[in-house]
Structure formats: structure tokens, C-alpha cells
């Protein structure tokens, strides 16, 4: 297949890969998706015509252009798809052997490179502004060579032993010292054709240096030595294959997935959080519909306490664990009966009496608040923080401290009494007695 057909197909494939990579989520939001680059440089030929030649290799360098798309995997390895469009040329100059062969070859090259990155946090830090890299690859190489044998007037070049180029052959009948000279026009008008293929392979070996201009823009300076599998670029064959070197500069742009996780959470181990089970009930927190279950309580697959009779009260709190279906129950799972309602009324009267006895008939809200202020002053004088005192609140009464200041105030205590009669808390009568006693003990 002609390499000129391959190039657009490869570029279309690269564009498709880039789109897919951008559209899919990435676990590592800091990983670069693709690096797209383009640049230019000079290429120089090395082969049959450079042997025993008096012309410097650098005198025949030609420009080239390149594009690349790179995907980095892990810390070290990257894979790059690259394409090059350029020229190779050489003009032989050897008076002793009267060889003045010349050629210019337009070539295209496309293939894959494997890149070893040194900015891998092992050899050197990834954020280093300058970092070297090595690359080796395998490319398709297509060339089309021509030679310059006719001047602009259509005359064939005739090379004389004095180093001049004339319109007649040196030893022809028409030759004389007055034979007009001419100059090469360096227009490679004559195609070089032979019984060989114009397609081959190239193995490029590269040493380069990356300059990280910004977080997403890089400049790269590099040199590459290309080993070819053909010896016909110059239309001359010997036992050695042709080669060429190229060096240049490219500007590369990094495509990076937009970060999803905010920087303040970059040190959080979300995988560990996803497997957490704070209440130790055997159901991980992300699937636990009843957070904070006591560790010794049996739960279902959703992390909620078992409720065998389905009355809405967990078995470990249910004083009547086998209540018939559709029976209305109180906060303890007891069926609501006339006797239970009467017991509640009696309990209310007992609590009212207890409060009167405890606070005295003459006690007002202001008096109780003054008592509470005395409690706080005493704690402050003893150098004890309310938070420290709060650690001693009985477990059943911790919910009473609604503002979490470590103390139970008059307002919090009254709100708890009201909640009991309204059925909005799970406290029992004995718990309310304990609350009254604790108020003065704190």
C-alpha cells in the first residue's frame, strides 16, 4: 500500500483514539491523556555517495516537518505515533575519480515510537522543567528520488578534470579550452528509476530533551539516527544499507482530563472510605441505610436493626417482639391499649409531682436557670470544661444535650419532657427520673 494513502488513515485513527480517550472517565485525574506535537528540523543523508567524498554531510541537509501524537502509560513508558515529510539530498564531489553523482529524494515516514521518559519520579522528578528521553521505533518509509543532469538550458552537465562543468564532454571531438562552462541549476528534473521498490522500513533511534514551558506546553529538542532497509535512495547499491540523521524542534500540547476531585481532597483515600464500616455492623457505610447501629445489634442486608414483627420498632428495643400485624404500637413496640394510655397518664402525673418535689412548688424558670448558671460557674472555677463533663453524661441521656455543649440546660430538659409525652423520643419514665437527678449532679 502506498504510504501516502496510509498517512491520512493513521491520522484519522489517531483522532478517533483521542476522542475516545477524552470521552471516557479516568481514575487518575492527573494523568495526561494525549500529547499532540508538531515541528521542523533538518535531515542529512549517509550512504554510498558519502563514502570517500570531500563534501561535508551537513552541506546537503534539507528541511523536514513532523507531527506526533503520544500516549503515556504509567510513569516511564510512552507510545507515540509519528509522521515525517521531508527531503534527503547529496551532491558528490570527487575530482580524482570524476564522480559527481547527485540526488534529491522526497520522502514520507510514519510509524510508532516507544519512549522511555526520565521524568518518572524514579530517575528524576516528574515536575522537573527539563528532562531527557530516549525513543526507538519502527516506521514505514517511502521515497521518490531524482537527479540533476541537465542545466536550465537543457544541456547535459559534462564534468572536466579541472573541476569545471562544460557544455561538451572533455575528450570529445568538439572539446577545446574555449568550450563554454555552465553551472548546475540544482533542479532535480530527472527521475531515478530502477528495479527496486520505493518503499522500505526505518528504525529510528532518538535522544531528546523536553522543556516544560508551561503545565500543558512543552518544547522538545531531539536528534534521531534512522537505519533504513533499502540501499536505493541514491540509486547506488553496495553491501551497506542507506541511513540518514535528523534533528529538530517540536512544540507539544498536552490534553488532560478535567480534574473532578478538588485539590483539598487530593490526599484522601477514597477507596478506603468506600469500604469503611463505622458502626461495625458488617455493612459498609456506602450501603448502610441505618448509620450508627450499635455494634452488638443484629442487622439486615441494608444495615438496619432486625424487626421480626414489622411494627417499626427494632427487635432489640421491642418489649413485645411478636406484636400482631397492623397493630398500633408505641416507641417501645407495645400495643397501644386503654391500660397503656392510662399508664401514660399516671406516669405524667408522677413526673409532674416529681418535678414539683425536686424543684419545689415555688421554683420558677428563672430560679432553675440561676441554678444552671451556678453549675457553670462552679465548673469554670474548678477549671473543668463543659466538654469534659459532657463525657460523663449517661449514654441514654446524650441526646438531651441538643447543642452539644456538654451540659444539660433547663430548656433542654423541659424539651425532653415534652418530647416524651408527644412520643418524639424513646426515653422511658425511669430515664426521666435519671435526667432530673443528673441535672443537679452535673
KOLMAR-763354 format. One record per residue (C-alpha): x, z negated, y; chain; residue in three letters. Coordinates in steps of 0.02 Angstrom, whole numbers. Layout:
N
+--------+--------+--------+-----+------+
:      x :      z :      y : mol : type :
+--------+--------+--------+-----+------+
:      X :      Z :      Y :   A :  ALA :
...
+--------+--------+--------+-----+------+
This chain:
442
+--------+--------+--------+-----+------+
:      x :      z :      y : mol : type :
+--------+--------+--------+-----+------+
:      0 :      0 :      0 :   A :  UNK :
:     64 :     44 :    173 :   A :  UNK :
:    121 :   -111 :    266 :   A :  UNK :
:     33 :    -52 :    425 :   A :  UNK :
:   -131 :    -73 :    330 :   A :  UNK :
:    -78 :   -242 :    260 :   A :  UNK :
:    -41 :   -320 :    430 :   A :  UNK :
:   -219 :   -316 :    503 :   A :  UNK :
:   -289 :   -377 :    336 :   A :  UNK :
:   -169 :   -525 :    336 :   A :  UNK :
:   -208 :   -565 :    518 :   A :  UNK :
:   -395 :   -562 :    482 :   A :  UNK :
:   -366 :   -678 :    335 :   A :  UNK :
:   -267 :   -796 :    445 :   A :  UNK :
:   -405 :   -801 :    574 :   A :  UNK :
:   -531 :   -843 :    437 :   A :  UNK :
:   -420 :   -983 :    372 :   A :  UNK :
:   -402 :  -1054 :    547 :   A :  UNK :
:   -590 :  -1053 :    574 :   A :  UNK :
:   -625 :  -1140 :    410 :   A :  UNK :
:   -493 :  -1273 :    442 :   A :  UNK :
:   -566 :  -1310 :    612 :   A :  UNK :
:   -743 :  -1323 :    549 :   A :  UNK :
:   -708 :  -1446 :    409 :   A :  UNK :
:   -679 :  -1632 :    440 :   A :  UNK :
:   -507 :  -1705 :    416 :   A :  UNK :
:   -469 :  -1880 :    353 :   A :  UNK :
:   -310 :  -1886 :    454 :   A :  UNK :
:   -369 :  -1851 :    634 :   A :  UNK :
:   -190 :  -1846 :    697 :   A :  UNK :
:   -136 :  -1705 :    580 :   A :  UNK :
:   -105 :  -1535 :    657 :   A :  UNK :
:   -221 :  -1402 :    587 :   A :  UNK :
:   -130 :  -1242 :    635 :   A :  UNK :
:     16 :  -1190 :    744 :   A :  UNK :
:      0 :  -1016 :    819 :   A :  UNK :
:    153 :   -935 :    897 :   A :  UNK :
:    221 :   -776 :    969 :   A :  UNK :
:    387 :   -723 :   1039 :   A :  UNK :
:    525 :   -595 :   1053 :   A :  UNK :
:    710 :   -575 :   1018 :   A :  UNK :
:    845 :   -453 :    964 :   A :  UNK :
:    886 :   -385 :    792 :   A :  UNK :
:   1052 :   -315 :    730 :   A :  UNK :
:   1089 :   -208 :    578 :   A :  UNK :
:   1226 :   -240 :    449 :   A :  UNK :
:   1258 :   -111 :    313 :   A :  UNK :
:   1354 :     45 :    262 :   A :  UNK :
:   1387 :    106 :    439 :   A :  UNK :
:   1460 :    -59 :    497 :   A :  UNK :
:   1599 :    -54 :    367 :   A :  UNK :
:   1768 :    -12 :    446 :   A :  UNK :
:   1679 :     26 :    610 :   A :  UNK :
:   1755 :     -1 :    782 :   A :  UNK :
:   1584 :    -40 :    858 :   A :  UNK :
:   1527 :   -220 :    880 :   A :  UNK :
:   1369 :   -268 :    789 :   A :  UNK :
:   1299 :   -339 :    950 :   A :  UNK :
:   1315 :   -172 :   1041 :   A :  UNK :
:   1173 :    -97 :    940 :   A :  UNK :
:   1046 :   -237 :    944 :   A :  UNK :
:    865 :   -191 :    975 :   A :  UNK :
:    714 :   -293 :   1031 :   A :  UNK :
:    577 :   -354 :    917 :   A :  UNK :
:    415 :   -452 :    931 :   A :  UNK :
:    343 :   -580 :    813 :   A :  UNK :
:    184 :   -680 :    782 :   A :  UNK :
:    157 :   -826 :    665 :   A :  UNK :
:     27 :   -949 :    602 :   A :  UNK :
:     90 :  -1108 :    522 :   A :  UNK :
:      2 :  -1246 :    425 :   A :  UNK :
:     97 :  -1408 :    398 :   A :  UNK :
:     65 :  -1506 :    239 :   A :  UNK :
:    119 :  -1687 :    236 :   A :  UNK :
:    271 :  -1746 :    330 :   A :  UNK :
:    401 :  -1618 :    276 :   A :  UNK :
:    335 :  -1452 :    212 :   A :  UNK :
:    252 :  -1315 :    313 :   A :  UNK :
:    193 :  -1141 :    261 :   A :  UNK :
:    199 :  -1001 :    388 :   A :  UNK :
:    128 :   -825 :    386 :   A :  UNK :
:    235 :   -715 :    500 :   A :  UNK :
:    238 :   -537 :    559 :   A :  UNK :
:    378 :   -441 :    648 :   A :  UNK :
:    377 :   -273 :    736 :   A :  UNK :
:    544 :   -205 :    796 :   A :  UNK :
:    689 :    -82 :    781 :   A :  UNK :
:    858 :    -77 :    696 :   A :  UNK :
:    993 :     41 :    757 :   A :  UNK :
:   1178 :     80 :    740 :   A :  UNK :
:   1299 :    210 :    807 :   A :  UNK :
:   1455 :    233 :    704 :   A :  UNK :
:   1618 :    269 :    796 :   A :  UNK :
:   1769 :    305 :    687 :   A :  UNK :
:   1884 :    443 :    752 :   A :  UNK :
:   2005 :    429 :    605 :   A :  UNK :
:   1877 :    485 :    480 :   A :  UNK :
:   1772 :    589 :    601 :   A :  UNK :
:   1617 :    490 :    555 :   A :  UNK :
:   1493 :    473 :    695 :   A :  UNK :
:   1336 :    437 :    598 :   A :  UNK :
:   1192 :    353 :    688 :   A :  UNK :
:   1013 :    300 :    656 :   A :  UNK :
:    866 :    205 :    728 :   A :  UNK :
:    735 :    130 :    616 :   A :  UNK :
:    565 :     64 :    669 :   A :  UNK :
:    513 :    -74 :    551 :   A :  UNK :
:    371 :   -193 :    517 :   A :  UNK :
:    388 :   -350 :    415 :   A :  UNK :
:    255 :   -475 :    359 :   A :  UNK :
:    260 :   -618 :    235 :   A :  UNK :
:    263 :   -804 :    203 :   A :  UNK :
:    396 :   -933 :    250 :   A :  UNK :
:    419 :  -1107 :    181 :   A :  UNK :
:    475 :  -1225 :    319 :   A :  UNK :
:    573 :  -1387 :    299 :   A :  UNK :
:    538 :  -1498 :    451 :   A :  UNK :
:    663 :  -1632 :    500 :   A :  UNK :
:    541 :  -1722 :    618 :   A :  UNK :
:    461 :  -1808 :    469 :   A :  UNK :
:    484 :  -1993 :    513 :   A :  UNK :
:    615 :  -1999 :    374 :   A :  UNK :
:    759 :  -1892 :    437 :   A :  UNK :
:    706 :  -1913 :    618 :   A :  UNK :
:    550 :  -1971 :    712 :   A :  UNK :
:    405 :  -1851 :    722 :   A :  UNK :
:    388 :  -1879 :    909 :   A :  UNK :
:    569 :  -1827 :    944 :   A :  UNK :
:    570 :  -1698 :   1087 :   A :  UNK :
:    697 :  -1590 :    994 :   A :  UNK :
:    705 :  -1565 :    807 :   A :  UNK :
:    786 :  -1435 :    691 :   A :  UNK :
:    702 :  -1348 :    547 :   A :  UNK :
:    750 :  -1235 :    401 :   A :  UNK :
:    648 :  -1095 :    327 :   A :  UNK :
:    657 :   -970 :    185 :   A :  UNK :
:    529 :   -840 :    138 :   A :  UNK :
:    478 :   -680 :     52 :   A :  UNK :
:    417 :   -531 :    155 :   A :  UNK :
:    360 :   -352 :    137 :   A :  UNK :
:    473 :   -235 :    236 :   A :  UNK :
:    427 :    -59 :    291 :   A :  UNK :
:    547 :     56 :    386 :   A :  UNK :
:    548 :    230 :    460 :   A :  UNK :
:    723 :    293 :    507 :   A :  UNK :
:    779 :    438 :    617 :   A :  UNK :
:    945 :    503 :    680 :   A :  UNK :
:   1007 :    583 :    842 :   A :  UNK :
:   1093 :    751 :    803 :   A :  UNK :
:   1029 :    863 :    944 :   A :  UNK :
:   1052 :    841 :   1131 :   A :  UNK :
:    915 :    863 :   1261 :   A :  UNK :
:    951 :   1050 :   1269 :   A :  UNK :
:    931 :   1074 :   1083 :   A :  UNK :
:   1118 :   1087 :   1047 :   A :  UNK :
:   1191 :   1005 :    893 :   A :  UNK :
:   1324 :    875 :    926 :   A :  UNK :
:   1500 :    925 :    873 :   A :  UNK :
:   1624 :    784 :    866 :   A :  UNK :
:   1806 :    834 :    902 :   A :  UNK :
:   1962 :    739 :    851 :   A :  UNK :
:   1997 :    698 :   1034 :   A :  UNK :
:   1839 :    594 :   1036 :   A :  UNK :
:   1735 :    717 :   1136 :   A :  UNK :
:   1567 :    793 :   1093 :   A :  UNK :
:   1556 :    982 :   1122 :   A :  UNK :
:   1435 :   1124 :   1100 :   A :  UNK :
:   1542 :   1213 :    968 :   A :  UNK :
:   1623 :   1150 :    810 :   A :  UNK :
:   1808 :   1108 :    839 :   A :  UNK :
:   1877 :   1232 :    711 :   A :  UNK :
:   1751 :   1372 :    735 :   A :  UNK :
:   1800 :   1546 :    799 :   A :  UNK :
:   1714 :   1513 :    965 :   A :  UNK :
:   1802 :   1347 :    996 :   A :  UNK :
:   1929 :   1331 :   1138 :   A :  UNK :
:   1992 :   1194 :   1254 :   A :  UNK :
:   1863 :   1257 :   1379 :   A :  UNK :
:   1716 :   1231 :   1260 :   A :  UNK :
:   1586 :   1133 :   1360 :   A :  UNK :
:   1564 :    949 :   1322 :   A :  UNK :
:   1398 :    864 :   1304 :   A :  UNK :
:   1333 :    687 :   1288 :   A :  UNK :
:   1216 :    605 :   1168 :   A :  UNK :
:   1042 :    575 :   1236 :   A :  UNK :
:   1008 :    435 :   1109 :   A :  UNK :
:    841 :    512 :   1071 :   A :  UNK :
:    824 :    493 :    883 :   A :  UNK :
:    724 :    651 :    855 :   A :  UNK :
:    768 :    696 :    676 :   A :  UNK :
:    685 :    601 :    535 :   A :  UNK :
:    795 :    538 :    394 :   A :  UNK :
:    712 :    576 :    229 :   A :  UNK :
:    771 :    557 :     53 :   A :  UNK :
:    718 :    523 :   -124 :   A :  UNK :
:    684 :    338 :    -91 :   A :  UNK :
:    541 :    225 :    -39 :   A :  UNK :
:    519 :    169 :    140 :   A :  UNK :
:    452 :      2 :     79 :   A :  UNK :
:    556 :   -144 :     17 :   A :  UNK :
:    564 :   -333 :     19 :   A :  UNK :
:    656 :   -452 :    134 :   A :  UNK :
:    714 :   -630 :    103 :   A :  UNK :
:    733 :   -714 :    274 :   A :  UNK :
:    840 :   -872 :    292 :   A :  UNK :
:    812 :   -963 :    456 :   A :  UNK :
:    889 :  -1105 :    555 :   A :  UNK :
:    789 :  -1156 :    708 :   A :  UNK :
:    763 :  -1289 :    840 :   A :  UNK :
:    594 :  -1348 :    905 :   A :  UNK :
:    574 :  -1404 :   1084 :   A :  UNK :
:    412 :  -1503 :   1108 :   A :  UNK :
:    367 :  -1457 :   1286 :   A :  UNK :
:    200 :  -1549 :   1279 :   A :  UNK :
:     97 :  -1632 :   1144 :   A :  UNK :
:     25 :  -1463 :   1094 :   A :  UNK :
:    151 :  -1336 :   1157 :   A :  UNK :
:    320 :  -1301 :   1076 :   A :  UNK :
:    462 :  -1184 :   1113 :   A :  UNK :
:    568 :  -1128 :    964 :   A :  UNK :
:    741 :  -1051 :    964 :   A :  UNK :
:    800 :   -983 :    797 :   A :  UNK :
:    916 :   -867 :    704 :   A :  UNK :
:    874 :   -776 :    542 :   A :  UNK :
:    979 :   -682 :    414 :   A :  UNK :
:    875 :   -556 :    315 :   A :  UNK :
:    927 :   -498 :    142 :   A :  UNK :
:    845 :   -331 :    101 :   A :  UNK :
:    810 :   -249 :    -68 :   A :  UNK :
:    846 :    -74 :     -1 :   A :  UNK :
:   1007 :     16 :     46 :   A :  UNK :
:    924 :    163 :    132 :   A :  UNK :
:    885 :    105 :    309 :   A :  UNK :
:   1037 :    203 :    370 :   A :  UNK :
:   1011 :    344 :    243 :   A :  UNK :
:   1177 :    298 :    163 :   A :  UNK :
:   1193 :    214 :     -6 :   A :  UNK :
:   1333 :    115 :    -83 :   A :  UNK :
:   1336 :    -32 :   -203 :   A :  UNK :
:   1276 :   -159 :    -74 :   A :  UNK :
:   1103 :   -182 :     -1 :   A :  UNK :
:   1073 :   -174 :    186 :   A :  UNK :
:   1047 :   -330 :    289 :   A :  UNK :
:   1000 :   -374 :    466 :   A :  UNK :
:   1001 :   -527 :    577 :   A :  UNK :
:    880 :   -575 :    713 :   A :  UNK :
:    873 :   -714 :    840 :   A :  UNK :
:    741 :   -756 :    967 :   A :  UNK :
:    624 :   -873 :   1056 :   A :  UNK :
:    441 :   -908 :   1024 :   A :  UNK :
:    306 :  -1008 :   1110 :   A :  UNK :
:    193 :  -1103 :    990 :   A :  UNK :
:     23 :  -1184 :   1019 :   A :  UNK :
:    -42 :  -1323 :    907 :   A :  UNK :
:   -226 :  -1325 :    859 :   A :  UNK :
:   -278 :  -1503 :    822 :   A :  UNK :
:   -444 :  -1576 :    767 :   A :  UNK :
:   -529 :  -1681 :    900 :   A :  UNK :
:   -498 :  -1864 :    863 :   A :  UNK :
:   -653 :  -1954 :    801 :   A :  UNK :
:   -583 :  -2131 :    791 :   A :  UNK :
:   -547 :  -2215 :    958 :   A :  UNK :
:   -368 :  -2269 :    988 :   A :  UNK :
:   -415 :  -2454 :    993 :   A :  UNK :
:   -465 :  -2438 :    810 :   A :  UNK :
:   -315 :  -2337 :    751 :   A :  UNK :
:   -238 :  -2488 :    663 :   A :  UNK :
:   -399 :  -2536 :    572 :   A :  UNK :
:   -400 :  -2506 :    385 :   A :  UNK :
:   -574 :  -2433 :    369 :   A :  UNK :
:   -554 :  -2403 :    182 :   A :  UNK :
:   -529 :  -2590 :    157 :   A :  UNK :
:   -679 :  -2630 :    266 :   A :  UNK :
:   -787 :  -2511 :    165 :   A :  UNK :
:   -750 :  -2613 :      8 :   A :  UNK :
:   -774 :  -2785 :     89 :   A :  UNK :
:   -897 :  -2914 :     21 :   A :  UNK :
:   -904 :  -3054 :    149 :   A :  UNK :
:  -1036 :  -3159 :     62 :   A :  UNK :
:   -955 :  -3133 :   -109 :   A :  UNK :
:  -1118 :  -3089 :   -196 :   A :  UNK :
:  -1045 :  -2938 :   -286 :   A :  UNK :
:  -1125 :  -2807 :   -172 :   A :  UNK :
:  -1008 :  -2728 :    -42 :   A :  UNK :
:  -1056 :  -2755 :    139 :   A :  UNK :
:  -1096 :  -2573 :    175 :   A :  UNK :
:  -1232 :  -2578 :     40 :   A :  UNK :
:  -1286 :  -2760 :     62 :   A :  UNK :
:  -1461 :  -2769 :    139 :   A :  UNK :
:  -1458 :  -2960 :    144 :   A :  UNK :
:  -1296 :  -3013 :    226 :   A :  UNK :
:  -1241 :  -3195 :    218 :   A :  UNK :
:  -1316 :  -3237 :     49 :   A :  UNK :
:  -1249 :  -3399 :    -23 :   A :  UNK :
:  -1109 :  -3365 :   -147 :   A :  UNK :
:  -1197 :  -3457 :   -290 :   A :  UNK :
:  -1364 :  -3366 :   -272 :   A :  UNK :
:  -1407 :  -3226 :   -392 :   A :  UNK :
:  -1445 :  -3061 :   -304 :   A :  UNK :
:  -1515 :  -2890 :   -347 :   A :  UNK :
:  -1426 :  -2721 :   -326 :   A :  UNK :
:  -1460 :  -2724 :   -138 :   A :  UNK :
:  -1378 :  -2895 :   -117 :   A :  UNK :
:  -1544 :  -2985 :    -86 :   A :  UNK :
:  -1587 :  -3151 :   -174 :   A :  UNK :
:  -1696 :  -3131 :   -328 :   A :  UNK :
:  -1883 :  -3160 :   -303 :   A :  UNK :
:  -1964 :  -3157 :   -475 :   A :  UNK :
:  -2144 :  -3186 :   -417 :   A :  UNK :
:  -2128 :  -3065 :   -270 :   A :  UNK :
:  -2202 :  -3189 :   -147 :   A :  UNK :
:  -2070 :  -3158 :    -14 :   A :  UNK :
:  -1977 :  -3321 :    -44 :   A :  UNK :
:  -1812 :  -3311 :   -140 :   A :  UNK :
:  -1807 :  -3399 :   -308 :   A :  UNK :
:  -1676 :  -3525 :   -251 :   A :  UNK :
:  -1792 :  -3582 :   -110 :   A :  UNK :
:  -1956 :  -3562 :   -203 :   A :  UNK :
:  -2031 :  -3729 :   -256 :   A :  UNK :
:  -2166 :  -3632 :   -351 :   A :  UNK :
:  -2067 :  -3491 :   -434 :   A :  UNK :
:  -2217 :  -3421 :   -531 :   A :  UNK :
:  -2348 :  -3400 :   -396 :   A :  UNK :
:  -2483 :  -3276 :   -449 :   A :  UNK :
:  -2479 :  -3104 :   -368 :   A :  UNK :
:  -2561 :  -3085 :   -195 :   A :  UNK :
:  -2560 :  -3274 :   -168 :   A :  UNK :
:  -2525 :  -3326 :     11 :   A :  UNK :
:  -2379 :  -3447 :     17 :   A :  UNK :
:  -2285 :  -3549 :    146 :   A :  UNK :
:  -2100 :  -3543 :    185 :   A :  UNK :
:  -2061 :  -3641 :     26 :   A :  UNK :
:  -2159 :  -3524 :    -87 :   A :  UNK :
:  -2303 :  -3646 :   -110 :   A :  UNK :
:  -2478 :  -3579 :   -124 :   A :  UNK :
:  -2572 :  -3619 :     36 :   A :  UNK :
:  -2714 :  -3735 :    -13 :   A :  UNK :
:  -2826 :  -3856 :     78 :   A :  UNK :
:  -2721 :  -4001 :     17 :   A :  UNK :
:  -2562 :  -3917 :     81 :   A :  UNK :
:  -2640 :  -3888 :    251 :   A :  UNK :
:  -2694 :  -4071 :    258 :   A :  UNK :
:  -2518 :  -4124 :    209 :   A :  UNK :
:  -2451 :  -4022 :    354 :   A :  UNK :
:  -2571 :  -4107 :    474 :   A :  UNK :
:  -2519 :  -4276 :    408 :   A :  UNK :
:  -2336 :  -4228 :    424 :   A :  UNK :
:  -2363 :  -4177 :    604 :   A :  UNK :
:  -2440 :  -4345 :    641 :   A :  UNK :
:  -2293 :  -4431 :    557 :   A :  UNK :
:  -2168 :  -4331 :    660 :   A :  UNK :
:  -2260 :  -4367 :    821 :   A :  UNK :
:  -2261 :  -4552 :    777 :   A :  UNK :
:  -2076 :  -4545 :    731 :   A :  UNK :
:  -2034 :  -4461 :    895 :   A :  UNK :
:  -2133 :  -4593 :    991 :   A :  UNK :
:  -2046 :  -4735 :    899 :   A :  UNK :
:  -1875 :  -4656 :    917 :   A :  UNK :
:  -1885 :  -4607 :   1099 :   A :  UNK :
:  -2009 :  -4745 :   1148 :   A :  UNK :
:  -2178 :  -4718 :   1224 :   A :  UNK :
:  -2104 :  -4719 :   1399 :   A :  UNK :
:  -1969 :  -4590 :   1366 :   A :  UNK :
:  -1984 :  -4431 :   1467 :   A :  UNK :
:  -1895 :  -4264 :   1451 :   A :  UNK :
:  -1786 :  -4318 :   1596 :   A :  UNK :
:  -1740 :  -4479 :   1503 :   A :  UNK :
:  -1694 :  -4381 :   1347 :   A :  UNK :
:  -1590 :  -4259 :   1449 :   A :  UNK :
:  -1499 :  -4405 :   1529 :   A :  UNK :
:  -1460 :  -4471 :   1355 :   A :  UNK :
:  -1392 :  -4299 :   1310 :   A :  UNK :
:  -1284 :  -4295 :   1468 :   A :  UNK :
:  -1214 :  -4467 :   1419 :   A :  UNK :
:  -1169 :  -4396 :   1249 :   A :  UNK :
:  -1073 :  -4252 :   1329 :   A :  UNK :
:   -982 :  -4369 :   1450 :   A :  UNK :
:   -931 :  -4482 :   1307 :   A :  UNK :
:   -860 :  -4335 :   1209 :   A :  UNK :
:   -765 :  -4274 :   1362 :   A :  UNK :
:   -693 :  -4447 :   1394 :   A :  UNK :
:   -634 :  -4456 :   1212 :   A :  UNK :
:   -554 :  -4284 :   1228 :   A :  UNK :
:   -661 :  -4212 :   1090 :   A :  UNK :
:   -726 :  -4034 :   1115 :   A :  UNK :
:   -906 :  -3996 :   1077 :   A :  UNK :
:   -845 :  -3856 :    963 :   A :  UNK :
:   -754 :  -3985 :    858 :   A :  UNK :
:   -910 :  -4095 :    850 :   A :  UNK :
:  -1010 :  -3941 :    802 :   A :  UNK :
:   -910 :  -3926 :    642 :   A :  UNK :
:   -994 :  -4087 :    583 :   A :  UNK :
:  -1173 :  -4025 :    606 :   A :  UNK :
:  -1258 :  -4030 :    435 :   A :  UNK :
:  -1275 :  -3857 :    361 :   A :  UNK :
:  -1465 :  -3862 :    363 :   A :  UNK :
:  -1464 :  -3902 :    550 :   A :  UNK :
:  -1335 :  -3773 :    608 :   A :  UNK :
:  -1473 :  -3650 :    653 :   A :  UNK :
:  -1542 :  -3779 :    778 :   A :  UNK :
:  -1386 :  -3754 :    887 :   A :  UNK :
:  -1453 :  -3588 :    952 :   A :  UNK :
:  -1325 :  -3570 :   1094 :   A :  UNK :
:  -1180 :  -3611 :    975 :   A :  UNK :
:  -1102 :  -3736 :   1095 :   A :  UNK :
:  -1075 :  -3864 :    957 :   A :  UNK :
:  -1208 :  -3986 :   1022 :   A :  UNK :
:  -1394 :  -4003 :    988 :   A :  UNK :
:  -1488 :  -4021 :   1153 :   A :  UNK :
:  -1662 :  -4088 :   1188 :   A :  UNK :
:  -1727 :  -3912 :   1217 :   A :  UNK :
:  -1655 :  -3851 :   1052 :   A :  UNK :
:  -1728 :  -3999 :    959 :   A :  UNK :
:  -1903 :  -3976 :   1035 :   A :  UNK :
:  -1896 :  -3789 :    997 :   A :  UNK :
:  -1858 :  -3831 :    816 :   A :  UNK :
:  -2008 :  -3949 :    804 :   A :  UNK :
:  -2122 :  -3815 :    874 :   A :  UNK :
:  -2049 :  -3685 :    755 :   A :  UNK :
:  -2086 :  -3797 :    608 :   A :  UNK :
:  -2271 :  -3807 :    648 :   A :  UNK :
:  -2279 :  -3623 :    689 :   A :  UNK :
:  -2196 :  -3580 :    523 :   A :  UNK :
:  -2050 :  -3487 :    604 :   A :  UNK :
:  -1912 :  -3590 :    521 :   A :  UNK :
:  -1879 :  -3653 :    345 :   A :  UNK :
:  -1847 :  -3836 :    386 :   A :  UNK :
:  -1935 :  -3972 :    291 :   A :  UNK :
:  -2005 :  -4138 :    351 :   A :  UNK :
:  -1852 :  -4232 :    290 :   A :  UNK :
:  -1743 :  -4108 :    386 :   A :  UNK :
:  -1835 :  -4150 :    547 :   A :  UNK :
:  -1805 :  -4335 :    517 :   A :  UNK :
:  -1620 :  -4295 :    492 :   A :  UNK :
:  -1623 :  -4195 :    655 :   A :  UNK :
:  -1690 :  -4343 :    754 :   A :  UNK :
:  -1555 :  -4457 :    683 :   A :  UNK :
:  -1416 :  -4330 :    715 :   A :  UNK :
:  -1466 :  -4310 :    897 :   A :  UNK :
:  -1410 :  -4489 :    933 :   A :  UNK :
:  -1261 :  -4484 :    814 :   A :  UNK :
:  -1175 :  -4333 :    891 :   A :  UNK :
+--------+--------+--------+-----+------+
